Amino acid sequence: MNGDGKPSAAATVAGGVHDVYGEDRASEEQIITPWSRTVASGYVLLRDPRYNKGLAFTDDERDYHYVRGLLPPVHMSQELQAKRLMHLIRQYNTPLQKYMALMDLEERNERLFYKLMIDHVEELLPIVYTPTVGEACQKYGTIFRRPQGLYISLKEKGKVHDVLRNWPEKNIKVIVVTDGERILGLGDLGCQGMGIPVGKLALYTALGGIRPSECLPITIDVGTNNEMLLNDEFYIGMRQKRATGQEYDDLLDEFMYAAKQAFGEKVLIQFEDFANHNAFKLLEKYRSTHLVFNDDIQGTASVVLAGLVASLKLTGGTLADHTFLFLGAGEAGTGIAELIALEITKQGKISLNEARKRIWLVDSKGLIVKSRMESLQHFKKSWAHEHEPCKGLLDAVKSIRPTILIGSSGAGRTFTKEVIETVSSFNEKPVILALSNPTSQSECTAEEAYTWSKGRAIFASGSPFDPVSIDGKTFIPGQSNNAYIFPGLGLGLVISGTIRVHEDMLLAASEALAQQVTKQHLDQGLIYPPFRNIRKISAHIAAGVAAKSYELGLATYLPRPADLVAFAESCMYSPIYRNYK
């Protein structure tokens, strides 16, 4: 580190923060030997996805590492390899075929996989993650070829630390873990939920620059209540009903403390697709002892808040001037509502309880009101306000008259024509967010939102939709995708050595994302920036998160870099091939 607080050239190339990332920066110029535990060479080198370059090996490298004759004689650049593979992937007829081809590539040539992901992020993101990953999880037992990540089942109780030590990489910075009980909007997929941690961590690397070797996907297998899977001869998980209660809690507790023991205090553990009853409990239990983050509760909230802040430039006013109505009061809905209330409190200098009164939630039994208090789950009670009961969403819309309608229900086509027309009748520019994934579970399509609002809606969705043309005007729907937030958030936590996640860091991430929305984007109806700029966006989010961590005294890497954006960019993994000596 230089005297002015900026990273020195040596630190940037040799390691950035504690020698974690920088070996991958300026990799074109760096001459290295592909070390693992021994020198990789010959046939073994070609079978190691971390070091394999395929036809990009030079003549000298082929001689020096004994691969002469093991490859065709032609030399092909990484750029040409990428072009050839994209041509091949585009020939497949179904998204699942493309998903399988990309997973095969990751197992053969890691750097080429990430080069494709970075260079073609808008095209490949829906393949590697939602909506295609949902189908991949449903069929995971059938398409399973080679294990990715760690599987910790009830059989490993008492031996979880030993299982974690079986993982070949020891410098783990980010873990994404699921128990498979609530995969997207598809329900209990048990052990086959592994596709979610694998996909999320691929995005941590491609979008956020975390090195692949520092990412660990984990599935906790406690059984499944999905009868179809239990009767499927190809199911890869434990064939029993889900463990609950003390048995479940003990296994999760053993895992959490084993992870910290194996990988240190600063390993980020992201909970993913746990059912509501466990998601809130786990986050609350471990947030004060571990570096934990729940993407369904906190990540979704942060990305939605960013879109709402950006939408104010179109609707006018402040968040406190709006009335919010949610369809769905689970992890996502209550998490978003709470972060909105915190932001209103921060902006308007009002109490949290006053801010919450501007936010209403509808669950499967209707509008959440005070008269239902005794029967409500604990995480819903903060949102029970004085009001007459409303049985359904349409009644609630007519009574509450929201300016912002948010769907997080996991129930497709619940924003009906009558609902959207009613919201549009008392709003010049209604904000409509249909967040549920995958596409089949979205509360409405982009075409429905724009058509039924007569082109006046400010719309975004959880899964991607194509542009819509109405009366000669083209609307480009935004995607309220968590991939905007969690890669940059994770990068910010890692590069600052943060030890705990604070809610203010989520607000900082939202504000950083909203600042990336330009007038040009807003003119197109977009409240999120295009994904093609995602690495730049992630660097700004990482900088905002790191700055907040330093401000709160939760960062351990000192001194603080003077330019956090430049520092974040310097720490990002590069997929460019390296020259082998």
Disulfide bonds with the S-S distance in Angstrom:
none
